Amino acid sequence: MDVSFQTLSELKGEPATVSLRRFAELFGKNYIWAYRLAKSGKLKIITGYGPVMVPKTEVLRIINEAKLNR
C-alpha cells in the first residue's frame, strides 16, 4: 500500500478538526475514501454543526495504527 503520510510536525499547524477533504489529502487519498470511512463508522466524525469534521485525534490514531501494522 502506497500512502503518503504527513509528518506529525506538519500536523501541528492543523486546527483541532479538519474537513473530510483535508483528511483525505493528508493521506494522499481521494475525498470518497474519507467519506466511505466515515459512512462505515471506521472514522469518528463531528456532525450537526455545519460541514462534517474529523478531529485531529482521529488523524493521529490512524497514523499510529498504520505505523504499528508495518
HELIX and SHEET records of a PDB file:
HELIX    1   1 LEU A    8  LEU A   11  1                                   4    
HELIX    2   2 LEU A   20  LEU A   26  1                                   7    
HELIX    3   3 TYR A   31  SER A   40  1                                  10    
HELIX    4   4 LYS A   56  LEU A   68  1                                  13    
SHEET    1   A 2 THR A  17  SER A  19  0                                        
SHEET    2   A 2 MET A  53  PRO A  55 -1                                        
END                                                                             
